[in-house]
């Protein structure tokens, strides 16, 4: 099973990981899945430092983070994901939370924030638009070679790259790898030294590598001067 097929068939289950309809769900999720929340909080904080940011959300999933970016002040968020079912959920979630995605292209606007969600392979995605920030949360978990994806993100971002990476925990990593292998989906893990090398090879030696939760890393790159924005 490919990564695309895996998430196409399990879109609803992944979306439900963030279920917060009841207070007990919020408390349980924030305890069991602290990393999911912490990486999103770090990304939101970084996006909030760019007034009226335009954001490319790579591997947007069901759109939860895209909506958070709009609420943090982003004026435009473009989300792209391999799985059509994820994109459908993202449009529904965006609409339900006041960042409606409507119209033929899935565009919508609320206040100063606008969202758009498209289905496709980011690595073959042809886009002339440039964004203030390119974000990839929970994406590099399924990428064997991170450098090409990092370079593609850098080619479309003017100010920041924000990405999460699962750490190679001696307990959690093998269990997760085994669990995903049973469903035919590959998963990869990273060390701090390996990430520094990956960013250097992608032409971004200035990357900050920040540990988060129990065993994960955020890679944040300040790209400096604008390279011809929108």
Secondary structure as UniProt FT lines:
FT   HELIX           3..9
FT   HELIX           11..16
FT   TURN            17..18
FT   HELIX           23..32
FT   HELIX           34..48
FT   TURN            51..52
FT   STRAND          54..58
FT   TURN            61..62
FT   HELIX           64..71
FT   TURN            72..73
FT   STRAND          76..81
FT   HELIX           84..96
FT   TURN            97..98
FT   TURN            103..106
FT   STRAND          107..110
FT   TURN            111..112
FT   STRAND          113..119
FT   HELIX           122..124
FT   STRAND          131..136
FT   HELIX           140..142
FT   HELIX           146..155
FT   STRAND          157..167
FT   TURN            170..171
FT   HELIX           172..181
FT   TURN            182..184
FT   HELIX           192..201
FT   TURN            202..203
FT   TURN            205..206
FT   STRAND          208..212
FT   TURN            213..215
FT   STRAND          216..222
//
